[in-house]
Amino acid sequence: MTKVWRWGREMFFQLLEHEVSGYAAQLAYFLILSVFPLLLTFISLLPFLPITMETLIRFIEHFVPQNAIGAIRFVLTEVTRSQNEKVLSIGIIMTLWSASTGMNAIIRVMNRAYEIEEKRHFLVVRLLSVMLTVIMIFVFLIALLLPIFGRKAGIFFFSKFNRVEEFLSVWNSFRWLISFIILFVNFMVLYFITPNKKIPCRTVFPGAFFASIAWIVVSLGFSFYVSNFAKYTVTYGSIGVVIVLMVWLYMLSYTVIIGGEINAFMERMKNERVACDEKEG
């Protein structure tokens, strides 16, 4: 118990020393710049996939507070009306570059967590950010397609046993499990690739697990709070939706940074323990 208390205290002071609050604000700013370019990238891919705009929005609802869905739906609808598929497809490279801004910020934050300097070339870091953005899009596309084809396959199979309703009930209950797996895989990739140092893959599990759980809890809790207590739209009018999105991203930035800080802290504790054992030996 004493060791847990000591570790908790050291972790707390580490978060203060690394100015997590300030970095969370910076990360939230860059993420909000990346959100809509990222969604535009999805739109440019929709004509090549068996996915409709409504399917995309329903999927986003699992990760975004309900109050922010209206703004996202409005922007996506206006973009698809004003631009054709060809224009969106031509601009996909520039869109990816803009969407990678958030990933670029995460790289800086993770280097701070491990207390290391970024020595890679600017273009290398930027291309890494674009690659991570593409990986994230790929994972989310799989997450979009699996429920569609999985549901159809399940209905086809269970219809032979007249158990379609039972299957749909169980299938819908797996929604949060699927969301958790998607988040966990994305955070594992982020925490493993972004720091400017080689780290064992297994060392990113604790932070990825924490960040995945925290993302779901924060999203649900914040959505409940906004829906029942904080009336942003009454106080700020239509801009209240933007404020909701910004506060939500700020809270999620905290979870992303703390997840990386947990991984860095546990690795540092392990190295200190190994060094102590070597001295005693």
ROLUM-97082 format. One line per 8 residues: number of its first residue (from 1); for each residue x, y, z of N, C-alpha, C. Coordinates in Angstrom, 3 decimals, always signed. Layout:
% ROLUM-97082
NUM	X/Y/Z/X/Y/Z/X/Y/Z | ...;
***
This chain:
% ROLUM-97082
1	+0.834/-1.210/+0.000/+0.000/+0.000/+0.000/+0.867/+1.258/+0.000 | +1.965/+1.200/+0.785/+2.890/+2.329/+0.833/+3.500/+2.598/-0.535 | +3.865/+1.518/-1.264/+4.459/+1.671/-2.598/+3.454/+2.301/-3.564 | +2.182/+1.848/-3.481/+1.148/+2.405/-4.363/+0.969/+3.895/-4.090 | +0.954/+4.270/-2.799/+0.806/+5.680/-2.434/+1.993/+6.501/-2.941 | +3.189/+5.950/-2.822/+4.391/+6.653/-3.284/+4.369/+6.830/-4.788 | +3.987/+5.777/-5.499/+3.908/+5.863/-6.952/+2.845/+6.872/-7.388 | +1.707/+6.843/-6.698/+0.643/+7.787/-7.022/+1.085/+9.225/-6.818;
9	+1.830/+9.476/-5.732/+2.329/+10.822/-5.454/+3.359/+11.241/-6.508 | +4.248/+10.328/-6.878/+5.258/+10.651/-7.889/+4.608/+10.901/-9.251 | +3.583/+10.110/-9.537/+2.869/+10.302/-10.790/+2.188/+11.673/-10.818 | +1.620/+12.066/-9.695/+0.949/+13.367/-9.605/+1.936/+14.496/-9.849 | +3.088/+14.438/-9.200/+4.099/+15.486/-9.378/+4.688/+15.461/-10.789 | +4.740/+14.286/-11.401/+5.204/+14.196/-12.783/+4.245/+14.932/-13.714 | +2.942/+14.771/-13.483/+1.949/+15.463/-14.302/+2.061/+16.976/-14.141 | +2.321/+17.420/-12.907/+2.499/+18.856/-12.678/+3.757/+19.370/-13.364;
17	+4.833/+18.607/-13.249/+6.101/+19.021/-13.844/+6.015/+19.103/-15.359 | +5.264/+18.188/-15.955/+5.145/+18.153/-17.417/+4.063/+19.088/-17.951 | +3.440/+19.855/-17.051/+2.443/+20.857/-17.441/+1.355/+20.248/-18.331 | +0.750/+19.188/-17.809/-0.248/+18.449/-18.584/-1.430/+19.327/-18.949 | -1.841/+20.207/-18.052/-2.988/+21.070/-18.335/-2.741/+21.943/-19.561 | -1.557/+22.549/-19.624/-1.226/+23.395/-20.772/-1.112/+22.607/-22.059 | -0.483/+21.445/-21.981/-0.343/+20.599/-23.168/-1.704/+20.067/-23.628 | -2.602/+19.810/-22.681/-3.952/+19.347/-23.046/-4.696/+20.426/-23.817;
25	-4.518/+21.679/-23.399/-5.146/+22.790/-24.112/-4.588/+22.912/-25.530 | -3.260/+22.799/-25.648/-2.650/+22.853/-26.979/-3.138/+21.717/-27.865 | -3.161/+20.520/-27.300/-3.586/+19.352/-28.066/-5.041/+19.489/-28.498 | -5.895/+19.993/-27.599/-7.308/+20.177/-27.937/-7.461/+21.171/-29.084 | -6.646/+22.213/-29.070/-6.693/+23.215/-30.144/-6.346/+22.587/-31.489 | -5.259/+21.810/-31.517/-4.854/+21.179/-32.776/-5.829/+20.081/-33.202 | -6.430/+19.405/-32.220/-7.408/+18.367/-32.562/-8.662/+18.965/-33.195 | -9.090/+20.106/-32.674/-10.293/+20.713/-33.250/-10.028/+21.210/-34.667;
33	-8.756/+21.571/-34.948/-8.386/+21.919/-36.320/-8.366/+20.689/-37.226 | -8.212/+19.511/-36.611/-8.079/+18.281/-37.385/-9.395/+17.546/-37.581 | -10.379/+17.842/-36.737/-11.615/+17.056/-36.745/-12.304/+17.095/-38.097 | -12.563/+18.291/-38.606/-13.342/+18.395/-39.839/-12.545/+17.991/-41.089 | -11.247/+18.314/-41.181/-10.474/+17.727/-42.296/-10.487/+16.206/-42.276 | -10.453/+15.630/-41.078/-10.503/+14.176/-40.968/-11.838/+13.643/-41.461 | -12.915/+14.315/-41.094/-14.236/+13.896/-41.561/-14.367/+14.062/-43.070 | -13.744/+15.106/-43.614/-13.762/+15.294/-45.072/-13.031/+14.161/-45.781;
41	-11.976/+13.659/-45.147/-11.265/+12.510/-45.712/-12.187/+11.304/-45.771 | -12.953/+11.099/-44.716/-13.927/+10.018/-44.721/-14.934/+10.193/-45.856 | -15.391/+11.414/-46.047/-16.384/+11.680/-47.091/-15.848/+11.329/-48.464 | -14.579/+11.652/-48.710/-13.991/+11.372/-50.018/-13.868/+9.877/-50.280 | -13.901/+9.071/-49.209/-13.801/+7.620/-49.354/-15.166/+6.944/-49.454 | -16.217/+7.647/-49.065/-17.546/+7.039/-49.029/-18.015/+6.475/-50.381 | -17.757/+7.160/-51.518/-18.231/+6.612/-52.800/-17.645/+5.241/-53.136 | -16.512/+4.880/-52.525/-15.868/+3.602/-52.822/-16.232/+2.513/-51.810;
49	-17.079/+2.843/-50.843/-17.424/+1.901/-49.776/-18.932/+1.791/-49.634 | -19.412/+0.639/-49.138/-20.854/+0.459/-48.934/-21.324/+1.138/-47.644 | -20.989/+2.440/-47.521/-21.312/+3.187/-46.311/-21.997/+4.482/-46.708 | -23.092/+4.797/-46.059/-23.807/+6.035/-46.324/-23.401/+7.099/-45.298 | -23.807/+8.334/-45.567/-23.512/+9.418/-44.634/-24.156/+9.163/-43.277 | -25.380/+8.637/-43.278/-26.071/+8.364/-42.017/-25.352/+7.281/-41.216 | -24.815/+6.282/-41.908/-24.056/+5.247/-41.216/-22.819/+5.836/-40.551 | -22.147/+6.749/-41.255/-20.961/+7.400/-40.700/-21.318/+8.218/-39.465;
57	-22.415/+8.974/-39.544/-22.818/+9.816/-38.416/-23.240/+8.965/-37.229 | -23.967/+7.872/-37.476/-24.367/+6.979/-36.371/-23.144/+6.362/-35.707 | -22.116/+6.079/-36.486/-20.875/+5.540/-35.925/-20.171/+6.591/-35.065 | -20.134/+7.840/-35.562/-19.488/+8.915/-34.818/-20.198/+9.162/-33.496 | -21.498/+8.927/-33.456/-22.278/+9.153/-32.229/-21.769/+8.326/-31.063 | -21.084/+7.197/-31.337/-20.557/+6.354/-30.257/-19.389/+7.019/-29.542 | -18.753/+8.007/-30.176/-17.529/+8.589/-29.632/-17.656/+10.079/-29.309 | -18.707/+10.721/-29.795/-18.862/+12.168/-29.650/-20.100/+12.475/-28.812;
65	-20.042/+13.494/-27.923/-21.226/+13.885/-27.169/-22.390/+14.231/-28.078 | -23.594/+13.896/-27.647/-24.781/+14.070/-28.465/-24.959/+15.527/-28.899 | -24.584/+16.465/-28.029/-24.780/+17.881/-28.339/-23.911/+18.363/-29.490 | -22.807/+17.664/-29.765/-21.904/+18.076/-30.839/-22.241/+17.418/-32.173 | -23.095/+16.410/-32.162/-23.434/+15.695/-33.395/-24.111/+16.617/-34.393 | -24.957/+17.534/-33.901/-25.667/+18.450/-34.798/-24.716/+19.292/-35.618 | -23.668/+19.802/-34.971/-22.686/+20.627/-35.684/-21.941/+19.807/-36.722 | -21.551/+18.606/-36.363/-20.834/+17.736/-37.292/-21.724/+17.375/-38.478;
73	-22.975/+17.041/-38.197/-23.913/+16.702/-39.283/-24.090/+17.898/-40.227 | -24.223/+19.087/-39.663/-24.432/+20.292/-40.477/-23.246/+20.538/-41.407 | -22.026/+20.474/-40.856/-20.822/+20.736/-41.653/-20.679/+19.705/-42.767 | -20.863/+18.433/-42.437/-20.707/+17.386/-43.447/-21.756/+17.517/-44.543 | -22.985/+17.852/-44.171/-24.046/+18.017/-45.160/-23.759/+19.182/-46.089 | -23.299/+20.306/-45.521/-23.002/+21.477/-46.340/-21.841/+21.214/-47.293 | -20.837/+20.479/-46.805/-19.673/+20.185/-47.652/-20.066/+19.296/-48.819 | -20.855/+18.272/-48.553/-21.263/+17.354/-49.623/-22.187/+18.037/-50.629;
81	-22.901/+19.044/-50.216/-23.762/+19.779/-51.139/-22.958/+20.702/-52.043 | -21.957/+21.363/-51.449/-21.214/+22.388/-52.181/-20.081/+21.841/-53.030 | -19.627/+20.597/-52.716/-18.508/+20.041/-53.470/-18.880/+18.664/-53.991 | -18.362/+18.361/-55.160/-18.638/+17.052/-55.730/-17.582/+16.053/-55.296 | -17.833/+14.796/-55.601/-16.935/+13.722/-55.183/-15.556/+13.861/-55.810 | -15.506/+14.358/-57.055/-14.218/+14.473/-57.737/-13.320/+15.488/-57.039 | -13.896/+16.636/-56.647/-13.113/+17.667/-55.964/-12.599/+17.150/-54.636 | -13.470/+16.445/-53.894/-13.057/+15.913/-52.599/-11.946/+14.884/-52.756;
89	-12.038/+14.076/-53.804/-11.025/+13.049/-54.012/-9.685/+13.663/-54.387 | -9.704/+14.721/-55.210/-8.461/+15.374/-55.608/-7.790/+16.009/-54.396 | -8.580/+16.543/-53.492/-8.026/+17.247/-52.343/-7.725/+16.365/-51.152 | -7.748/+15.055/-51.323/-7.584/+14.154/-50.187/-6.187/+14.274/-49.564 | -5.155/+14.518/-50.385/-3.795/+14.632/-49.852/-3.685/+15.852/-48.939 | -4.200/+16.996/-49.410/-4.158/+18.204/-48.588/-5.017/+18.047/-47.341 | -6.125/+17.332/-47.480/-6.994/+17.100/-46.336/-6.290/+16.245/-45.296 | -5.591/+15.210/-45.747/-4.827/+14.367/-44.834/-3.734/+15.161/-44.129;
97	-3.099/+16.056/-44.880/-2.044/+16.879/-44.290/-2.614/+17.750/-43.164 | -3.795/+18.328/-43.412/-4.428/+19.157/-42.388/-4.886/+18.315/-41.198 | -5.430/+17.136/-41.496/-5.927/+16.268/-40.428/-4.804/+15.740/-39.554 | -3.588/+15.696/-40.104/-2.460/+15.165/-39.344/-1.916/+16.162/-38.321 | -2.476/+17.362/-38.281/-2.016/+18.374/-37.325/-2.165/+17.875/-35.897 | -3.293/+17.232/-35.613/-3.510/+16.692/-34.273/-2.496/+15.622/-33.917 | -2.179/+14.755/-34.873/-1.183/+13.709/-34.637/+0.193/+14.313/-34.383 | +0.502/+15.382/-35.107/+1.778/+16.055/-34.914/+1.900/+16.599/-33.492;
105	+0.797/+17.095/-32.965/+0.787/+17.594/-31.588/+0.951/+16.448/-30.589 | +0.336/+15.303/-30.879/+0.456/+14.146/-29.990/+1.909/+13.675/-29.914 | +2.626/+13.727/-31.040/+4.044/+13.338/-31.050/+4.833/+14.208/-30.077 | +4.597/+15.512/-30.106/+5.304/+16.418/-29.189/+4.950/+16.113/-27.737 | +3.681/+15.829/-27.492/+3.225/+15.540/-26.127/+3.862/+14.253/-25.606 | +3.948/+13.214/-26.449/+4.527/+11.945/-26.004/+6.030/+12.069/-25.751 | +6.703/+12.868/-26.547/+8.129/+13.116/-26.292/+8.326/+13.811/-24.951 | +7.415/+14.699/-24.611/+7.482/+15.373/-23.318/+7.250/+14.387/-22.179;
113	+6.351/+13.448/-22.382/+6.061/+12.444/-21.348/+7.294/+11.600/-21.048 | +8.040/+11.239/-22.102/+9.252/+10.424/-21.924/+10.495/+11.283/-21.677 | +10.304/+12.606/-21.642/+11.393/+13.551/-21.388/+12.545/+13.371/-22.382 | +12.181/+13.328/-23.649/+13.166/+13.200/-24.718/+12.938/+14.308/-25.744 | +13.969/+14.634/-26.497/+13.879/+15.661/-27.519/+13.548/+15.039/-28.872 | +12.849/+15.807/-29.681/+12.534/+15.362/-31.039/+13.706/+15.685/-31.954 | +14.428/+14.653/-32.397/+15.602/+14.845/-33.244/+15.351/+14.422/-34.695 | +14.154/+13.947/-34.965/+13.835/+13.575/-36.337/+13.567/+14.829/-37.166;
121	+13.804/+14.722/-38.462/+13.583/+15.853/-39.360/+12.105/+16.226/-39.381 | +11.853/+17.515/-39.626/+10.479/+18.008/-39.649/+9.595/+17.220/-40.617 | +10.109/+16.967/-41.820/+9.313/+16.241/-42.815/+9.050/+14.801/-42.374 | +10.047/+14.192/-41.713/+9.855/+12.821/-41.210/+8.739/+12.792/-40.184 | +8.748/+13.764/-39.272/+7.708/+13.832/-38.245/+6.351/+14.082/-38.877 | +6.318/+14.958/-39.857/+5.038/+15.282/-40.493/+4.495/+14.090/-41.276 | +5.372/+13.397/-41.991/+4.943/+12.206/-42.729/+4.489/+11.110/-41.773 | +5.152/+11.008/-40.616/+4.715/+10.059/-39.591/+3.316/+10.420/-39.106;
129	+3.058/+11.710/-38.951/+1.726/+12.165/-38.541/+0.678/+11.782/-39.577 | +1.018/+11.965/-40.852/+0.083/+11.591/-41.931/-0.150/+10.085/-41.919 | +0.928/+9.315/-41.734/+0.800/+7.856/-41.704/-0.100/+7.411/-40.548 | +0.071/+8.016/-39.378/-0.772/+7.677/-38.233/-2.222/+8.052/-38.497 | -2.434/+9.155/-39.182/-3.796/+9.547/-39.539/-4.429/+8.526/-40.467 | -3.646/+8.048/-41.442/-4.152/+7.028/-42.372/-4.466/+5.734/-41.623 | -3.586/+5.361/-40.689/-3.826/+4.146/-39.890/-5.116/+4.279/-39.091 | -5.313/+5.444/-38.493/-6.517/+5.671/-37.717/-7.760/+5.592/-38.590;
137	-7.679/+6.188/-39.782/-8.804/+6.116/-40.718/-9.074/+4.665/-41.104 | -8.008/+3.915/-41.368/-8.151/+2.511/-41.759/-8.834/+1.699/-40.657 | -8.398/+1.915/-39.409/-9.001/+1.186/-38.284/-10.475/+1.535/-38.142 | -10.791/+2.828/-38.278/-12.183/+3.240/-38.144/-13.037/+2.745/-39.311 | -12.459/+2.638/-40.504/-13.199/+2.085/-41.633/-13.521/+0.613/-41.400 | -12.546/-0.123/-40.868/-12.811/-1.520/-40.518/-13.924/-1.602/-39.481 | -13.857/-0.688/-38.514/-14.885/-0.656/-37.478/-16.253/-0.319/-38.056 | -16.264/+0.473/-39.133/-17.523/+0.786/-39.788/-18.063/-0.390/-40.587;
145	-17.156/-1.104/-41.270/-17.578/-2.185/-42.162/-17.946/-3.456/-41.412 | -17.216/-3.749/-40.343/-17.490/-4.989/-39.611/-18.920/-5.070/-39.085 | -19.439/-4.010/-38.437/-20.826/-4.099/-37.977/-21.829/-4.286/-39.105 | -21.551/-3.642/-40.271/-22.484/-3.752/-41.400/-22.550/-5.190/-41.902 | -21.367/-5.766/-42.233/-21.348/-7.115/-42.775/-21.602/-8.158/-41.686 | -21.118/-7.881/-40.466/-21.368/-8.812/-39.368/-22.840/-8.927/-39.047 | -23.523/-7.810/-39.063/-24.965/-7.819/-38.789/-25.725/-8.582/-39.874 | -25.354/-8.337/-41.139/-26.033/-9.032/-42.234/-25.781/-10.536/-42.177;
153	-24.518/-10.906/-41.894/-24.184/-12.329/-41.802/-24.910/-12.983/-40.638 | -25.000/-12.275/-39.515/-25.687/-12.819/-38.343/-27.171/-13.011/-38.594 | -27.785/-12.020/-39.243/-29.224/-12.134/-39.559/-29.459/-13.304/-40.500 | -28.583/-13.446/-41.512/-28.738/-14.553/-42.465/-28.610/-15.908/-41.760 | -27.617/-16.028/-40.870/-27.379/-17.309/-40.193/-28.483/-17.634/-39.183 | -28.832/-16.680/-38.341/-29.812/-16.942/-37.286/-31.246/-16.994/-37.792 | -31.483/-16.477/-39.011/-32.828/-16.567/-39.581/-33.208/-18.020/-39.860 | -32.209/-18.874/-40.062/-32.481/-20.297/-40.304/-32.995/-20.984/-39.048;
161	-32.694/-20.371/-37.870/-33.151/-20.944/-36.608/-34.246/-20.105/-35.953 | -34.759/-19.111/-36.730/-35.804/-18.215/-36.213/-35.369/-17.532/-34.913 | -34.122/-17.061/-34.877/-33.579/-16.414/-33.682/-33.002/-15.031/-34.028 | -33.599/-14.362/-35.001/-33.075/-13.087/-35.456/-33.174/-12.025/-34.362 | -34.319/-11.958/-33.677/-34.497/-10.940/-32.639/-33.514/-11.126/-31.492 | -33.268/-12.380/-31.101/-32.295/-12.645/-30.036/-30.891/-12.219/-30.468 | -30.565/-12.503/-31.731/-29.252/-12.117/-32.244/-29.087/-10.607/-32.249 | -30.102/-9.867/-32.715/-30.015/-8.416/-32.779/-29.866/-7.806/-31.387;
169	-30.525/-8.414/-30.408/-30.407/-7.915/-29.030/-28.976/-8.065/-28.520 | -28.384/-9.232/-28.763/-27.000/-9.468/-28.333/-26.041/-8.601/-29.137 | -26.293/-8.466/-30.436/-25.415/-7.698/-31.303/-25.345/-6.237/-30.866 | -26.495/-5.668/-30.519/-26.525/-4.274/-30.087/-25.783/-4.072/-28.776 | -25.767/-5.103/-27.934/-25.070/-4.978/-26.647/-23.552/-4.989/-26.817 | -23.071/-5.437/-27.979/-21.626/-5.462/-28.240/-21.097/-4.117/-28.720 | -21.966/-3.118/-28.822/-21.568/-1.823/-29.352/-20.423/-1.209/-28.561 | -20.517/-1.251/-27.236/-19.485/-0.632/-26.401/-18.197/-1.443/-26.406;
177	-18.326/-2.767/-26.530/-17.128/-3.594/-26.621/-16.358/-3.277/-27.895 | -17.088/-3.131/-29.005/-16.456/-2.791/-30.280/-15.788/-1.420/-30.187 | -16.478/-0.464/-29.569/-15.912/+0.876/-29.403/-14.624/+0.826/-28.581 | -14.628/+0.009/-27.517/-13.444/-0.107/-26.674/-12.272/-0.701/-27.449 | -12.529/-1.740/-28.227/-11.463/-2.388/-29.003/-10.866/-1.415/-30.011 | -11.729/-0.625/-30.680/-11.248/+0.360/-31.650/-10.328/+1.361/-30.977 | -10.783/+1.904/-29.849/-9.983/+2.891/-29.126/-8.676/+2.283/-28.638 | -8.739/+1.056/-28.105/-7.556/+0.408/-27.552/-6.493/+0.209/-28.630;
185	-6.899/-0.255/-29.803/-5.950/-0.468/-30.902/-5.328/+0.862/-31.336 | -6.151/+1.908/-31.461/-5.632/+3.211/-31.870/-4.637/+3.769/-30.857 | -4.957/+3.649/-29.567/-4.055/+4.172/-28.544/-2.766/+3.357/-28.474 | -2.852/+2.064/-28.678/-1.644/+1.247/-28.703/-0.702/+1.721/-29.811 | -1.257/+1.946/-30.996/-0.445/+2.413/-32.126/+0.161/+3.781/-31.816 | -0.658/+4.685/-31.266/-0.172/+6.033/-30.952/+0.972/+6.002/-29.945 | +0.771/+5.275/-28.854/+1.774/+5.267/-27.788/+3.039/+4.504/-28.179 | +2.915/+3.596/-29.126/+4.074/+2.807/-29.547/+4.932/+3.545/-30.575;
193	+4.290/+4.291/-31.479/+5.005/+4.890/-32.600/+5.435/+6.326/-32.332 | +4.627/+7.099/-31.623/+4.872/+8.541/-31.541/+6.145/+8.952/-30.795 | +6.545/+8.315/-29.678/+7.770/+8.796/-28.994/+9.012/+8.603/-29.857 | +9.961/+9.494/-29.699/+11.211/+9.416/-30.461/+12.197/+8.477/-29.757 | +11.761/+7.259/-29.496/+12.612/+6.237/-28.891/+11.957/+4.880/-29.098 | +12.775/+3.828/-29.064/+12.250/+2.480/-29.201/+11.747/+1.999/-27.845 | +10.477/+1.590/-27.809/+9.895/+1.084/-26.571/+9.239/-0.265/-26.849 | +9.294/-1.203/-25.905/+8.637/-2.496/-26.097/+7.132/-2.331/-26.248;
201	+6.552/-3.111/-27.114/+5.124/-2.986/-27.404/+4.271/-3.208/-26.154 | +4.681/-4.153/-25.312/+3.859/-4.488/-24.138/+3.783/-3.340/-23.139 | +4.746/-2.416/-23.182/+4.759/-1.332/-22.203/+3.678/-0.287/-22.459 | +3.035/-0.334/-23.627/+1.993/+0.662/-23.916/+0.605/+0.166/-23.513 | +0.494/-1.077/-23.066/-0.809/-1.628/-22.694/-1.491/-0.838/-21.579 | -0.797/-0.528/-20.457/-1.488/+0.168/-19.356/-2.084/+1.509/-19.776 | -1.284/+2.311/-20.481/-1.774/+3.615/-20.915/-2.906/+3.505/-21.917 | -2.796/+2.546/-22.853/-3.851/+2.360/-23.856/-5.145/+1.904/-23.202;
209	-5.029/+1.016/-22.214/-6.217/+0.537/-21.502/-6.873/+1.682/-20.734 | -6.052/+2.449/-20.017/-6.595/+3.581/-19.256/-7.274/+4.585/-20.183 | -6.589/+4.970/-21.267/-7.126/+5.985/-22.176/-8.428/+5.521/-22.829 | -8.531/+4.227/-23.171/-9.744/+3.705/-23.798/-10.928/+3.771/-22.842 | -10.702/+3.313/-21.599/-11.774/+3.366/-20.594/-12.139/+4.815/-20.297 | -11.111/+5.665/-20.121/-11.354/+7.067/-19.773/-12.104/+7.785/-20.888 | -11.779/+7.465/-22.153/-12.459/+8.104/-23.293/-13.959/+7.833/-23.221 | -14.331/+6.577/-23.011/-15.755/+6.213/-22.960/-16.430/+6.855/-21.759;
217	-15.777/+6.779/-20.576/-16.361/+7.340/-19.358/-16.516/+8.856/-19.477 | -15.475/+9.538/-19.973/-15.530/+10.994/-20.120/-16.615/+11.394/-21.111 | -16.706/+10.688/-22.237/-17.718/+11.025/-23.239/-19.126/+10.843/-22.692 | -19.366/+9.716/-22.010/-20.689/+9.468/-21.440/-21.001/+10.470/-20.331 | -20.021/+10.676/-19.420/-20.240/+11.589/-18.309/-20.449/+13.020/-18.758 | -19.625/+13.469/-19.713/-19.745/+14.842/-20.196/-21.057/+15.037/-20.955 | -21.448/+14.037/-21.751/-22.713/+14.118/-22.484/-23.893/+14.198/-21.516 | -23.848/+13.396/-20.443/-24.908/+13.427/-19.435/-24.946/+14.783/-18.738;
225	-23.774/+15.318/-18.425/-23.693/+16.611/-17.741/-24.257/+17.735/-18.609 | -23.867/+17.757/-19.875/-24.325/+18.811/-20.773/-25.829/+18.710/-21.003 | -26.329/+17.466/-21.128/-27.750/+17.269/-21.418/-28.638/+17.628/-20.230 | -28.137/+17.449/-19.013/-28.989/+17.600/-17.838/-28.688/+18.829/-16.980 | -27.468/+19.359/-17.063/-27.108/+20.448/-16.165/-26.614/+21.696/-16.898 | -25.656/+21.526/-17.790/-25.059/+22.686/-18.458/-25.798/+22.979/-19.761 | -26.496/+24.095/-19.814/-27.246/+24.485/-20.998/-26.425/+25.493/-21.810 | -25.418/+24.984/-22.529/-24.532/+25.859/-23.283/-25.271/+26.625/-24.365;
233	-26.241/+25.974/-25.010/-26.961/+26.630/-26.104/-27.843/+27.764/-25.589 | -28.328/+27.642/-24.354/-29.135/+28.715/-23.768/-28.257/+29.912/-23.425 | -27.069/+29.631/-22.868/-26.172/+30.703/-22.435/-25.463/+31.366/-23.607 | -24.938/+30.543/-24.540/-24.098/+31.083/-25.612/-24.767/+31.080/-26.978 | -25.986/+30.572/-27.074/-26.659/+30.510/-28.361/-26.100/+29.399/-29.235 | -26.054/+29.635/-30.547/-25.601/+28.599/-31.479/-24.136/+28.249/-31.311 | -23.335/+29.201/-30.792/-21.908/+28.917/-30.604/-21.680/+27.943/-29.451 | -22.722/+27.693/-28.662/-22.604/+26.751/-27.553/-22.204/+25.360/-28.003;
241	-22.630/+24.961/-29.207/-22.266/+23.645/-29.730/-20.758/+23.550/-29.942 | -20.160/+24.634/-30.443/-18.713/+24.660/-30.639/-17.990/+24.580/-29.303 | -18.527/+25.268/-28.293/-17.924/+25.241/-26.965/-17.982/+23.831/-26.387 | -19.107/+23.152/-26.583/-19.237/+21.760/-26.125/-18.158/+20.894/-26.768 | -17.972/+21.051/-28.079/-16.971/+20.260/-28.796/-15.565/+20.566/-28.287 | -15.274/+21.835/-28.015/-13.948/+22.222/-27.551/-13.666/+21.696/-26.148 | -14.651/+21.806/-25.235/-14.469/+21.300/-23.871/-14.296/+19.785/-23.884 | -15.076/+19.106/-24.728/-14.974/+17.645/-24.831/-13.588/+17.235/-25.318;
249	-13.078/+17.909/-26.343/-11.749/+17.595/-26.859/-10.663/+17.910/-25.831 | -10.871/+18.964/-25.045/-9.902/+19.285/-23.996/-9.843/+18.172/-22.961 | -10.998/+17.658/-22.556/-11.037/+16.569/-21.579/-10.424/+15.296/-22.157 | -10.690/+15.023/-23.427/-10.110/+13.835/-24.059/-8.602/+13.982/-24.222 | -8.143/+15.199/-24.460/-6.700/+15.436/-24.559/-6.015/+15.084/-23.249 | -6.674/+15.386/-22.146/-6.158/+14.995/-20.843/-5.982/+13.486/-20.770 | -7.000/+12.738/-21.202/-6.929/+11.268/-21.107/-5.815/+10.715/-21.985 | -5.635/+11.286/-23.189/-4.577/+10.827/-24.092/-3.205/+11.075/-23.471;
257	-3.017/+12.274/-22.911/-1.719/+12.623/-22.327/-1.441/+11.780/-21.090 | -2.441/+11.626/-20.227/-2.236/+10.834/-19.005/-1.911/+9.387/-19.350 | -2.543/+8.845/-20.394/-2.213/+7.488/-20.828/-0.751/+7.361/-21.205 | -0.237/+8.338/-21.955/+1.182/+8.333/-22.308/+2.073/+8.537/-21.094 | +1.644/+9.394/-20.174/+2.409/+9.633/-18.943/+2.472/+8.363/-18.090 | +1.404/+7.601/-18.056/+1.389/+6.338/-17.312/+2.421/+5.373/-17.879 | +2.439/+5.256/-19.206/+3.425/+4.361/-19.841/+4.856/+4.803/-19.542 | +5.101/+6.111/-19.656/+6.448/+6.628/-19.398/+6.833/+6.441/-17.932;
265	+5.891/+6.669/-17.032/+6.167/+6.537/-15.599/+6.487/+5.096/-15.229 | +5.684/+4.154/-15.756/+5.908/+2.743/-15.441/+7.223/+2.250/-16.016 | +7.604/+2.738/-17.202/+8.894/+2.346/-17.776/+10.042/+2.895/-16.927 | +9.886/+4.140/-16.450/+10.920/+4.728/-15.614/+11.053/+3.980/-14.283 | +9.915/+3.593/-13.686/+9.953/+2.832/-12.438/+10.633/+1.472/-12.637 | +10.366/+0.855/-13.788/+10.976/-0.435/-14.086/+12.490/-0.293/-14.246 | +12.917/+0.752/-14.951/+14.356/+0.972/-15.140/+15.055/+1.253/-13.812 | +14.403/+2.016/-12.934/+14.986/+2.288/-11.625/+15.090/+1.019/-10.790;
273	+14.070/+0.156/-10.897/+14.098/-1.102/-10.144/+15.210/-2.010/-10.644 | +15.377/-2.063/-11.967/+16.457/-2.887/-12.541/+17.820/-2.352/-12.121 | +17.980/-1.029/-12.145/+19.259/-0.427/-11.751/+19.549/-0.695/-10.274 | +18.481/-0.646/-9.444/+18.654/-0.917/-8.020/+19.059/-2.372/-7.775 | +18.448/-3.290/-8.516/+18.785/-4.712/-8.374/+20.229/-4.993/-8.808 | +20.660/-4.263/-9.864/+22.038/-4.460/-10.339/+23.047/-3.972/-9.290 | +22.723/-2.883/-8.615/+23.613/-2.377/-7.568/+23.703/-3.330/-6.388 | +22.537/-3.881/-6.012/+22.517/-4.822/-4.895/+23.225/-6.127/-5.254;
281	+23.118/-6.500/-6.575/+23.763/-7.733/-7.022/+25.256/-7.558/-7.106;
***
